């Protein structure tokens, strides 16, 4: 996984910290999103599904400890790495941080280069390809990836391999806005050089075969693609 494909959520009520940390991580090529308190962090994380979340402890609305606990209850974030970045260096604060579900605890002040190194070390845990479940269930839809079979309310739907892989990818994260590059990489990989138009053609075929109602079920309010 390349740096440009890694999304990091920064959470701090100190705007200067957000700017400094964000600047240094963006310089490494990471995609950065920000939140100013724990409550906002939970909302942003649900929408963005970051690979890494960097949390302050002392914040208004909802502190970092409670935010971390809330984040760990979100199924879509089960693979997300969470670390605290805070001036609270007391042992009990660190214990509380780890007990809330954090993977690491970094204390301020810290030099930007060292922080970047720590972030890189944490992100080594992010695998090139997240393992996919053999059977995925979305509402009344059951998608068996091992058998390349889709069953909707007892009715089996047969799709060609690439259309199946595309359907599985979209259903794995309902409502997510996929980038064209991400779809091409995960569905076609390095097998053949194709253009963004290929995605549009396969989406059209999918909608024709499975119907708009079923398609909207897996994508919330219809197909979403980042141009």
VMD Tcl script that draws the C-alpha trace (Angstrom):
set ca {
  {0.00 0.00 0.00}
  {1.44 3.34 -1.06}
  {1.44 6.44 1.17}
  {-1.08 8.19 -1.09}
  {-3.53 5.36 -0.41}
  {-3.26 5.73 3.38}
  {-5.72 8.01 5.15}
  {-4.89 9.49 8.56}
  {-7.39 11.23 10.83}
  {-5.87 13.88 13.13}
  {-7.91 14.86 16.19}
  {-6.90 17.79 18.38}
  {-8.54 20.97 19.64}
  {-5.26 22.84 19.11}
  {-5.35 24.21 15.56}
  {-1.57 24.74 15.54}
  {-0.97 21.07 16.34}
  {-3.32 20.02 13.56}
  {-1.52 22.26 11.09}
  {2.02 21.24 12.09}
  {1.36 17.51 12.30}
  {-0.83 17.58 9.20}
  {1.82 19.44 7.21}
  {4.55 16.95 8.06}
  {2.42 13.91 7.30}
  {1.09 15.38 4.06}
  {4.73 15.94 3.05}
  {5.13 12.15 3.24}
  {2.23 11.72 0.82}
  {-0.46 10.63 3.29}
  {-4.06 11.78 2.89}
  {-5.00 13.82 5.97}
  {-8.44 14.53 7.42}
  {-9.01 16.46 10.64}
  {-11.39 16.78 13.59}
  {-11.35 19.21 16.51}
  {-12.87 17.11 19.29}
  {-13.79 13.55 20.14}
  {-17.41 13.81 19.06}
  {-16.45 15.16 15.65}
  {-13.73 12.49 15.38}
  {-16.28 9.68 15.67}
  {-18.46 11.27 12.97}
  {-15.55 11.86 10.60}
  {-14.11 8.38 11.17}
  {-17.45 6.73 10.29}
  {-17.47 8.62 7.00}
  {-13.80 8.46 6.04}
  {-12.75 5.02 7.44}
  {-9.11 6.06 8.04}
  {-6.20 3.64 8.29}
  {-4.78 5.51 11.29}
  {-6.30 7.84 13.88}
  {-4.12 10.15 15.98}
  {-6.00 11.38 19.04}
  {-5.40 14.00 21.70}
  {-6.69 13.17 25.20}
  {-7.93 16.48 26.60}
  {-10.56 17.86 24.23}
  {-14.00 19.51 24.50}
  {-17.31 17.80 23.62}
  {-15.81 14.33 24.12}
  {-12.29 13.55 25.37}
  {-9.91 11.22 23.57}
  {-10.41 8.27 25.91}
  {-14.18 8.20 25.40}
  {-13.73 8.83 21.68}
  {-11.38 5.86 21.40}
  {-13.89 3.64 23.18}
  {-16.61 4.77 20.76}
  {-14.38 4.26 17.73}
  {-13.57 0.70 18.80}
  {-17.29 -0.13 18.75}
  {-17.57 0.68 15.03}
  {-17.21 -2.55 12.99}
  {-15.86 -0.75 9.91}
  {-12.94 0.54 11.99}
  {-11.83 -2.81 13.41}
  {-8.62 -2.69 11.34}
  {-7.93 1.01 11.99}
  {-4.87 1.78 14.09}
  {-5.41 4.29 16.89}
  {-2.67 6.15 18.76}
  {-2.82 8.96 21.27}
  {-0.66 12.05 20.82}
  {-0.93 14.04 24.02}
  {0.87 16.05 26.67}
  {-0.63 13.76 29.33}
  {2.33 11.55 30.16}
  {1.17 10.14 33.50}
  {1.16 6.38 33.88}
  {-2.55 6.30 34.69}
  {-3.34 8.28 31.54}
  {-1.37 5.85 29.42}
  {-3.07 2.88 31.07}
  {-6.47 4.48 30.42}
  {-5.48 5.04 26.80}
  {-4.52 1.43 26.20}
  {-7.55 0.17 28.11}
  {-9.80 2.22 25.82}
  {-8.43 0.34 22.81}
  {-5.44 2.38 21.60}
  {-2.55 0.68 19.81}
  {0.05 3.20 20.97}
  {0.51 6.26 23.18}
  {2.84 9.09 22.13}
  {3.60 12.02 24.43}
  {4.16 15.64 23.46}
  {6.37 17.44 22.77}
  {7.83 15.35 19.98}
  {9.96 16.40 17.03}
  {8.13 16.17 13.68}
  {10.68 13.76 12.16}
  {10.37 11.40 15.11}
  {6.58 11.54 14.94}
  {6.68 10.70 11.23}
  {8.95 7.74 12.02}
  {6.52 6.51 14.67}
  {3.61 6.86 12.25}
  {5.50 4.84 9.63}
  {6.17 2.13 12.21}
  {2.48 1.97 13.14}
  {1.41 1.84 9.51}
  {3.62 -1.18 8.83}
  {0.77 -3.09 10.41}
  {-1.46 -2.10 7.52}
  {-1.26 -5.00 5.09}
  {-0.97 -4.59 1.35}
  {-4.37 -6.17 0.98}
  {-6.91 -6.47 3.78}
  {-8.20 -10.07 3.93}
  {-11.73 -10.39 2.62}
  {-14.39 -12.57 4.25}
  {-15.43 -15.63 2.26}
  {-19.11 -14.86 2.89}
  {-20.44 -11.32 3.08}
  {-23.99 -10.50 4.20}
  {-25.72 -7.18 3.50}
  {-29.38 -7.21 4.49}
  {-31.01 -10.12 2.63}
  {-28.05 -10.44 0.27}
  {-25.44 -13.17 0.81}
  {-22.25 -13.04 -1.26}
  {-20.04 -16.13 -1.24}
  {-16.65 -15.11 -2.58}
  {-15.21 -18.63 -2.53}
  {-18.01 -19.98 -4.72}
  {-18.60 -16.73 -6.66}
  {-22.26 -16.95 -5.78}
  {-24.80 -14.24 -4.85}
  {-28.10 -15.12 -3.22}
  {-30.83 -12.52 -2.69}
  {-33.90 -13.71 -0.74}
  {-33.26 -17.28 -1.89}
  {-32.72 -16.33 -5.53}
  {-29.27 -16.97 -6.95}
  {-27.66 -14.32 -9.16}
  {-24.92 -15.40 -11.56}
  {-22.31 -12.84 -12.60}
  {-19.06 -13.04 -14.59}
  {-15.95 -13.02 -12.40}
  {-15.04 -9.33 -12.79}
  {-18.59 -8.15 -12.26}
  {-18.78 -10.37 -9.18}
  {-15.52 -8.92 -7.79}
  {-16.77 -5.39 -8.42}
  {-20.11 -6.16 -6.72}
  {-18.29 -7.71 -3.75}
  {-16.02 -4.68 -3.38}
  {-18.92 -2.21 -3.42}
  {-20.97 -4.33 -1.01}
  {-18.04 -4.68 1.41}
  {-18.32 -0.98 2.29}
  {-21.89 0.27 1.70}
  {-22.06 4.02 1.09}
  {-18.29 4.41 0.67}
  {-17.13 6.72 -2.12}
  {-14.59 4.69 -4.10}
  {-11.82 6.24 -6.15}
  {-11.45 4.90 -9.67}
  {-7.83 3.98 -9.00}
  {-8.86 1.95 -5.95}
  {-11.48 0.00 -7.90}
  {-9.10 -0.70 -10.78}
  {-6.38 -1.83 -8.37}
  {-8.59 -4.13 -6.29}
  {-10.67 -5.62 -9.10}
  {-8.30 -5.67 -12.07}
  {-4.90 -5.30 -10.38}
  {-1.99 -5.70 -12.78}
  {-3.78 -8.18 -15.04}
  {-4.47 -5.70 -17.81}
  {-4.29 -1.99 -18.46}
  {-7.80 -0.58 -18.45}
  {-9.30 2.88 -18.25}
  {-11.85 4.48 -15.99}
  {-14.49 3.91 -18.69}
  {-14.20 0.17 -17.98}
  {-15.67 0.76 -14.52}
  {-18.64 2.65 -15.95}
  {-19.39 -0.19 -18.38}
  {-19.27 -2.83 -15.64}
  {-21.42 -0.70 -13.34}
  {-24.02 -0.38 -16.08}
  {-24.00 -4.14 -16.65}
  {-24.32 -4.75 -12.91}
  {-27.33 -2.48 -12.61}
  {-28.98 -4.19 -15.57}
  {-28.45 -7.67 -14.12}
  {-29.19 -7.13 -10.43}
  {-31.62 -4.20 -10.68}
  {-31.47 -0.70 -9.24}
  {-33.23 -1.64 -5.99}
  {-30.60 -4.24 -5.09}
  {-27.83 -1.93 -6.22}
  {-29.13 0.86 -3.98}
  {-29.27 -1.59 -1.08}
  {-25.52 -2.10 -1.15}
  {-24.65 1.53 -1.93}
  {-27.16 3.30 0.30}
  {-28.44 5.95 -2.11}
  {-27.09 4.63 -5.36}
  {-23.63 4.19 -6.80}
  {-20.96 6.53 -5.50}
  {-17.67 7.05 -7.30}
  {-15.06 9.74 -6.88}
  {-14.27 11.23 -10.27}
}
mol new
graphics top color blue
foreach p $ca { graphics top sphere $p radius 0.5 }
foreach p [lrange $ca 0 end-1] q [lrange $ca 1 end] { graphics top cylinder $p $q radius 0.2 }
display resetview
